[in-house]
Amino acid sequence: MAFLQQRYYEVGGKSTKLLAYKLKKQQLENIIHKIKDPQTNNIVYKLEDIQLAFLKFYKELYSQPRVDDKGMISFLDSLCLPKLTENQNITLIKDITEIEIKKAISKLKPNKSPGPDGYPSDWYKEMKELLIPLMKTTFNYILKTGVIPPSWNEASMSLIAKEGKDRLDCGNYCPISVLNQDYKIFTYILAKKIENILGQIISLDQTGFIKQRQTQDNVRRTLHVIDYVVKNKIQMVLMSLDAEKAFDRVNWEFLYKVMGKFGFHQSFIMIIQALYKSPRARIKVNGALSNVFNLQRGTRQGCPFSPSLFALFIEALSQSVIQSINITGVKIMGREHKISLFADDILIYLTNPNITFPKLLSLLETFSSLSGYKLNISKTQI
């Protein structure tokens, strides 16, 4: 056994029989032999029936209910959000350079599955000198017109079972989207453009997806708050919110309006709208692709820009809690601690819980109805 462990450590990442065995074992483990149909609750075994079950599940997950446009506007009008400066907006919409494209190509991970167009990352790395001038022309055309290549709408989704979860439940699989590499190059550049701006408009309460912020910042903060309320005998409720499929339920119209509230240039918002206008996906089950279905909401899996978009989206919830006069947090040395976030992991600090808890639930219900956010009550902890 010790020899096998040593052998695996030495050559486990190289192109050897051991690696081939490892990959084959992983593929066998990912084979889905049966699944529960989400509509009938019947267990199905045939490949086409398993595909259909997942198709039903994801069509429902990514379908967008009726949009309350007036409600969104009213909700966001009640918030005071920082605005981008003119120079920040100029930075976002200025022409993409060959240097930016070259850097984005260098960040592509090698030996990854190609997107639906069949071109892998290694091809872009090998052909970059020829491709970069062409991509520069194409990318800047997109910035000016908001027109994207039709191939960018396509994605294939592989399913990875969540460890320790019931494998009969369609909801217990992680959908890993495989997008075209040129799409990833373009959105990586967008992500780098917005990277430094996010740190200036997203509150310090959010430590996920923001450059130079660390999750341990909020861990230390929470421990400090707990220590303070214990020493000062303050009644506090610490509430951990668990969102159900948070990234998959993002309402695009709400996101666009949040970006508008932050003062993003309409040309930049138009680019995001183009990327999310008509995305489609196929689900890969046991190596076979399903029929195409449309995505009507959610940030795109595997897109380098998705974390930034989600940070903007969830900041609307964060600010609604912070700015609510009906929700009271813990006041320490002039600062009131109400909320801390790491991406979609949210902690709420509540004092006067008999009064503030119902107000918080009402706010969450309003936000959910407008944005697509869905609280998983069974996993939310107090």
C-alpha positions in Angstrom: 0.0 0.0 0.0 2.8 2.4 0.9 4.5 1.6 -2.4 1.3 2.4 -4.3 0.9 5.7 -2.5 4.5 6.6 -3.3 4.0 5.6 -6.9 0.9 7.7 -7.2 2.6 10.7 -5.7 5.5 10.4 -8.2 3.7 9.8 -11.5 0.0 10.5 -10.8 0.0 13.6 -12.9 2.0 12.2 -15.9 0.8 10.3 -19.0 1.2 6.8 -17.6 -0.9 3.7 -17.1 -1.6 4.9 -13.6 -3.1 8.1 -14.9 -5.1 6.2 -17.5 -6.4 4.0 -14.8 -7.3 7.0 -12.7 -9.2 8.7 -15.6 -11.0 5.5 -16.5 -12.1 5.0 -12.8 -13.3 8.6 -12.7 -15.3 8.2 -15.9 -16.9 5.0 -14.5 -17.8 6.8 -11.3 -19.5 9.6 -13.2 -21.7 7.2 -15.2 -25.4 7.8 -14.3 -27.2 4.4 -14.2 -30.5 5.7 -13.1 -32.2 8.9 -12.0 -35.5 10.1 -10.5 -37.8 11.9 -13.0 -38.4 15.4 -11.4 -42.0 15.5 -12.6 -43.2 11.9 -12.0 -40.8 10.8 -9.3 -40.4 7.5 -11.2 -36.9 6.0 -11.4 -35.7 5.7 -15.0 -32.9 3.6 -16.4 -32.7 4.1 -20.2 -30.2 6.7 -21.4 -32.8 8.7 -23.3 -35.1 8.7 -20.2 -32.2 9.8 -18.0 -31.4 12.6 -20.5 -35.0 13.7 -20.5 -35.2 13.8 -16.7 -32.2 16.1 -16.5 -33.6 18.2 -19.4 -36.9 18.7 -17.5 -34.9 19.7 -14.4 -32.7 22.2 -16.0 -35.4 23.7 -18.2 -37.3 24.4 -15.1 -34.3 25.7 -13.2 -33.2 28.1 -16.0 -36.7 29.3 -16.9 -37.5 32.9 -16.0 -40.9 33.6 -14.3 -42.7 36.8 -15.1 -40.6 39.9 -14.5 -41.9 42.7 -12.2 -40.2 45.6 -13.9 -41.9 48.3 -11.8 -41.1 46.4 -8.6 -37.4 46.2 -9.5 -37.2 49.9 -10.2 -39.0 50.8 -7.0 -36.7 48.4 -4.9 -33.5 49.8 -6.5 -34.7 53.4 -6.2 -34.9 53.0 -2.5 -31.1 52.2 -2.3 -28.2 54.6 -2.3 -25.4 53.0 -4.4 -22.0 54.4 -5.4 -21.7 55.5 -9.0 -18.9 54.8 -11.5 -16.8 57.8 -12.5 -16.5 58.9 -16.1 -12.9 57.6 -16.2 -14.0 54.2 -14.8 -16.6 53.9 -17.6 -14.1 55.0 -20.2 -11.8 52.2 -19.0 -14.5 49.6 -19.4 -15.5 50.5 -23.0 -12.1 51.5 -24.5 -10.7 49.3 -27.2 -9.2 45.9 -26.3 -5.5 45.7 -27.0 -3.3 42.8 -28.4 -1.5 42.8 -25.0 -4.8 42.1 -23.2 -5.6 39.3 -25.6 -2.2 37.7 -25.3 -2.4 37.7 -21.5 -5.9 36.2 -21.7 -4.7 33.4 -23.9 -1.8 32.7 -21.6 -4.3 32.2 -18.7 -6.2 29.5 -20.6 -5.8 26.1 -18.9 -4.1 23.4 -21.0 -5.5 20.0 -21.8 -9.1 21.1 -21.2 -12.1 19.9 -23.2 -12.9 22.2 -26.2 -16.2 24.1 -26.4 -18.9 23.2 -28.9 -16.8 24.6 -31.8 -14.1 22.0 -31.2 -11.1 24.3 -30.7 -9.1 23.6 -27.5 -7.1 26.1 -25.5 -3.8 24.5 -26.8 -4.8 25.5 -30.4 -5.2 29.1 -29.3 -1.8 29.1 -27.6 -0.1 27.5 -30.6 -1.8 29.8 -33.2 -1.8 33.0 -31.1 0.5 35.1 -33.3 -1.9 34.6 -36.2 -5.1 34.8 -34.2 -4.5 37.8 -31.9 -4.8 40.5 -34.7 -8.0 38.9 -35.9 -9.4 38.6 -32.4 -8.6 42.2 -31.7 -10.7 43.3 -34.7 -13.6 41.0 -33.7 -13.6 41.9 -30.0 -13.6 45.6 -30.6 -16.4 45.2 -33.1 -18.4 43.5 -30.3 -17.6 46.4 -27.9 -19.0 48.9 -30.4 -22.0 47.0 -31.7 -23.0 44.5 -29.0 -23.2 41.8 -31.7 -21.6 38.5 -30.7 -20.7 35.4 -32.8 -23.7 32.9 -32.7 -21.3 30.2 -31.5 -20.9 32.0 -28.2 -24.5 31.2 -27.3 -23.6 27.4 -27.3 -22.5 25.4 -24.3 -22.4 21.7 -23.3 -23.0 20.8 -19.6 -21.3 17.8 -18.0 -22.8 16.6 -14.7 -20.6 15.8 -11.6 -22.4 14.1 -8.7 -22.1 16.0 -5.4 -20.2 13.9 -2.8 -22.4 12.3 -0.2 -25.7 13.3 -1.8 -28.5 11.2 -3.2 -27.5 10.4 -6.8 -31.1 9.8 -7.8 -31.9 13.5 -7.4 -31.2 15.6 -10.4 -30.5 18.6 -8.1 -27.6 16.8 -6.6 -25.3 17.1 -9.6 -23.0 20.1 -10.4 -23.5 21.2 -14.0 -20.0 22.1 -15.5 -20.5 24.1 -18.6 -17.9 23.9 -21.4 -17.8 27.2 -23.4 -15.9 28.1 -26.5 -12.3 29.3 -25.8 -12.7 32.6 -27.7 -15.7 33.4 -25.5 -13.6 32.8 -22.4 -10.8 35.0 -23.8 -13.2 37.9 -24.4 -14.9 37.6 -21.0 -11.6 37.2 -19.2 -10.6 40.6 -20.6 -14.0 42.1 -19.4 -13.3 40.6 -15.9 -9.9 42.2 -15.8 -11.3 45.5 -16.9 -13.8 45.5 -14.0 -11.6 43.9 -11.4 -10.2 47.1 -9.8 -13.6 48.9 -10.1 -15.5 46.4 -8.0 -13.3 47.0 -5.0 -14.4 50.7 -5.1 -18.2 50.1 -5.4 -18.8 46.8 -3.6 -18.9 47.2 0.2 -16.2 45.8 2.4 -18.8 43.3 3.8 -18.3 41.3 0.6 -15.0 39.4 0.5 -15.7 37.0 -2.3 -14.7 37.7 -5.9 -13.1 41.0 -4.9 -9.4 41.6 -5.5 -7.3 41.8 -2.4 -10.1 40.7 -0.1 -9.8 37.5 1.9 -12.5 35.2 3.5 -10.6 35.3 6.8 -11.3 39.0 7.1 -15.0 38.2 7.7 -14.1 35.2 9.9 -12.1 37.4 12.2 -14.9 40.0 12.1 -17.5 37.5 13.1 -15.4 36.2 16.0 -14.9 39.8 17.1 -18.6 40.5 17.0 -19.4 37.3 19.0 -16.8 38.1 21.6 -18.2 41.7 21.9 -21.9 40.6 22.4 -20.9 37.9 25.0 -18.8 40.3 27.0 -21.5 43.1 26.9 -24.4 40.7 27.3 -26.1 41.8 24.1 -28.9 39.7 22.7 -27.9 38.8 19.2 -29.1 36.3 16.5 -26.5 35.1 14.0 -28.2 33.9 10.9 -26.5 32.0 8.1 -28.4 32.2 4.8 -28.3 29.3 2.4 -29.5 30.2 -1.1 -30.8 27.5 -3.4 -28.8 27.4 -6.7 -27.9 31.1 -6.2 -25.9 31.6 -9.4 -28.4 29.7 -11.5 -31.4 31.8 -10.4 -30.0 35.3 -11.2 -32.7 37.3 -13.0 -30.9 39.0 -15.9 -33.2 42.0 -16.0 -32.6 42.7 -12.3 -28.9 42.4 -12.9 -29.0 44.9 -15.7 -30.9 47.3 -13.6 -28.5 46.9 -10.7 -25.6 47.8 -13.1 -27.6 50.8 -14.3 -28.0 51.9 -10.7 -24.3 51.7 -10.2 -23.9 54.0 -13.2 -22.3 51.5 -15.6 -22.2 53.0 -19.2 -25.1 51.8 -21.3 -22.6 50.5 -23.9 -21.0 48.2 -21.4 -24.4 46.9 -20.1 -25.3 46.3 -23.8 -22.4 43.9 -24.1 -23.5 41.9 -21.1 -27.1 41.8 -22.5 -25.6 40.5 -25.8 -23.8 37.7 -24.0 -27.0 36.7 -22.2 -29.5 37.4 -24.9 -30.1 33.8 -26.1 -27.7 31.3 -24.6 -28.4 27.6 -25.2 -27.0 24.4 -23.7 -27.0 20.6 -24.2 -26.6 18.2 -21.3 -24.0 15.5 -21.6 -25.1 12.3 -19.9 -22.8 9.2 -20.1 -21.0 10.8 -23.1 -24.2 11.5 -25.1 -25.6 15.0 -25.7 -29.3 15.9 -25.1 -31.4 18.1 -27.2 -30.8 21.9 -27.0 -32.6 24.0 -24.4 -32.6 27.7 -23.8 -31.2 29.4 -20.7 -33.4 32.3 -19.5 -31.6 33.2 -16.3 -28.4 32.5 -14.2 -24.8 33.5 -14.6 -23.0 31.3 -17.1 -21.1 28.4 -15.6 -17.4 28.5 -16.7 -17.5 32.1 -17.7 -14.6 34.2 -16.2 -16.9 37.2 -15.9 -19.7 35.4 -14.0 -18.2 36.0 -10.5 -18.0 39.7 -11.1 -21.6 39.8 -12.3 -22.8 37.8 -9.3 -20.9 40.2 -6.9 -22.9 43.1 -8.4 -26.2 41.2 -8.3 -25.9 40.2 -4.6 -24.7 43.6 -3.5 -28.2 44.8 -4.0 -29.3 42.5 -1.2 -26.4 43.4 1.0 -27.1 47.1 0.7 -30.8 46.6 1.3 -30.0 45.0 4.6 -27.3 47.6 5.5 -29.6 50.6 4.6 -32.8 49.3 6.3 -33.7 51.3 9.4 -35.9 48.3 10.5 -32.9 45.9 10.8 -30.5 46.5 13.6 -27.1 45.0 13.9 -24.3 45.1 16.4 -22.7 48.5 17.0 -19.0 48.5 17.9 -17.0 51.7 18.0 -19.3 53.6 15.7 -19.7 50.8 13.1 -22.9 48.8 12.8 -22.3 45.2 11.8 -25.3 43.8 10.0 -24.1 41.5 7.2 -21.0 39.7 5.9 -20.7 37.9 2.6 -18.3 35.5 0.8 -19.9 35.3 -2.6 -23.4 33.8 -1.9 -22.5 32.7 1.7 -24.2 35.2 3.9 -24.1 35.9 7.6 -26.6 38.3 9.2 -26.0 39.9 12.7 -29.3 40.8 14.3 -30.1 42.5 17.6 -33.6 43.0 18.9 -34.5 39.8 17.0 -38.2 39.8 18.0 -38.6 43.0 16.0 -35.9 42.8 13.4 -36.2 39.1 12.4 -39.7 39.5 10.8 -38.5 42.6 9.0 -35.5 40.7 7.6 -37.7 37.9 6.4 -40.0 40.4 4.7 -37.0 42.0 3.0 -35.7 38.7 1.8 -39.1 37.8 0.4 -39.3 41.0 -1.5 -35.7 40.6 -2.9 -36.4 37.0 -3.9 -39.6 37.8 -5.8 -37.7 40.5 -7.8 -34.3 38.9 -8.3 -34.8 35.2 -8.5 -32.9 34.6 -5.3 -34.4 31.7 -3.3 -33.7 31.0 0.3 -33.2 27.4 1.2 -35.1 27.4 4.5 -34.1 23.8 5.4 -30.4 24.7 5.3 -30.6 28.3 6.7 -29.2 28.2 10.2 -29.8 30.5 13.2 
